[in-house]
Amino acid sequence: MKKIISMLTFACTWLMASSAFAQNWGAGGGGGSSDKGMYALGAALAIALPALGGAFGQGRASAAALESIGRNPNAADKVFVPMLLGLALIESLVIYGFIIAIILQGKIG
């Protein structure tokens, strides 16, 4: 699974790098309508990737915590607080992605 994810990451980076570094040489030499498309793509990726990663991370963290509580019910108090702290930190990264998406969305209009 890790090999597939690393190959997918490499492929996405390789495919998007040329369009990210492309320069619009149209009339005036400045940015054109393609800039808005790149901002929209960036905003979509800025919210989609953290949400996907956060969902997987929270799912795995919750599953591991519930499995450990199922194996040892007496340790529920010791597992609960670190699990909530981990879930909050995972969620904070998703919120950072959301804020970046809002900033990029403001540059479109």
C-alpha positions as CSV (number, residue, x, y, z in Angstrom):
1,M,0.0,0.0,0.0
2,K,2.8,2.4,0.8
3,K,4.5,1.7,-2.5
4,I,1.2,2.5,-4.4
5,I,0.8,5.7,-2.4
6,S,4.4,6.8,-3.1
7,M,4.0,6.0,-6.8
8,L,0.7,7.9,-7.0
9,T,2.3,10.9,-5.2
10,F,5.2,10.9,-7.7
11,A,2.9,10.6,-10.7
12,C,0.8,13.6,-9.5
13,T,3.8,15.7,-8.8
14,W,5.3,14.9,-12.2
15,L,2.1,15.6,-14.0
16,M,1.3,18.8,-12.3
17,A,4.8,20.3,-12.1
18,S,4.8,21.5,-15.7
19,S,1.5,23.3,-15.4
20,A,2.5,24.8,-12.1
21,F,5.7,26.4,-13.5
22,A,4.2,27.3,-16.9
23,Q,4.1,31.0,-17.7
24,N,1.5,32.7,-19.8
25,W,3.1,34.4,-22.7
26,G,-0.1,35.9,-24.1
27,A,-0.9,39.6,-24.7
28,G,0.8,41.7,-22.1
29,G,2.9,38.9,-20.8
30,G,1.0,38.9,-17.6
31,G,-1.4,36.4,-16.1
32,G,-4.6,35.6,-17.9
33,S,-7.7,33.5,-17.3
34,S,-5.5,30.4,-16.8
35,D,-4.4,31.9,-13.4
36,K,-7.9,31.6,-12.1
37,G,-8.0,28.0,-13.2
38,M,-4.8,27.3,-11.3
39,Y,-6.1,29.0,-8.2
40,A,-9.3,26.9,-8.4
41,L,-7.3,23.7,-8.8
42,G,-5.1,24.7,-5.9
43,A,-8.1,25.4,-3.7
44,A,-9.7,22.1,-4.6
45,L,-6.4,20.2,-3.8
46,A,-5.9,22.3,-0.6
47,I,-9.2,21.0,0.8
48,A,-9.3,17.5,-0.8
49,L,-5.9,16.1,0.2
50,P,-6.0,17.2,3.9
51,A,-9.6,15.9,4.2
52,L,-8.6,12.6,2.7
53,G,-5.5,12.2,4.8
54,G,-7.3,13.3,7.9
55,A,-10.1,10.9,7.4
56,F,-7.7,8.0,7.0
57,G,-5.7,9.1,10.0
58,Q,-8.7,9.5,12.3
59,G,-10.1,6.2,11.2
60,R,-6.8,4.4,11.9
61,A,-6.3,6.1,15.2
62,S,-9.9,5.4,16.4
63,A,-9.6,1.8,15.2
64,A,-6.4,1.3,17.1
65,A,-7.8,2.9,20.3
66,L,-11.0,0.9,20.2
67,E,-9.0,-2.3,19.6
68,S,-6.8,-1.7,22.6
69,I,-9.8,-0.9,24.8
70,G,-11.4,-4.1,23.5
71,R,-8.4,-6.1,24.5
72,N,-7.9,-4.4,27.9
73,P,-11.1,-2.7,29.1
74,N,-9.4,-1.4,32.2
75,A,-7.0,0.8,30.1
76,A,-9.9,2.8,28.6
77,D,-9.1,5.8,30.8
78,K,-5.5,5.8,29.8
79,V,-6.2,5.5,26.1
80,F,-9.1,8.0,25.8
81,V,-7.2,11.2,26.5
82,P,-4.2,10.5,24.1
83,M,-6.7,9.4,21.5
84,L,-8.6,12.6,21.7
85,L,-5.4,14.7,21.6
86,G,-4.3,12.8,18.5
87,L,-7.6,13.3,16.8
88,A,-7.6,17.0,17.6
89,L,-4.1,17.4,16.1
90,I,-5.1,15.5,13.0
91,E,-8.2,17.7,12.6
92,S,-6.1,20.9,13.0
93,L,-4.1,19.9,9.8
94,V,-7.4,19.6,8.0
95,I,-8.4,23.0,9.2
96,Y,-5.2,24.5,7.9
97,G,-5.9,23.0,4.5
98,F,-9.4,24.6,4.7
99,I,-8.0,28.0,5.5
100,I,-5.6,27.8,2.6
101,A,-8.5,26.8,0.3
102,I,-10.5,29.8,1.5
103,I,-7.5,32.1,0.8
104,L,-7.0,30.7,-2.7
105,Q,-10.8,31.0,-3.4
106,G,-10.6,34.7,-2.6
107,K,-7.9,35.2,-5.2
108,I,-10.3,33.8,-7.9
109,G,-13.0,36.4,-7.6
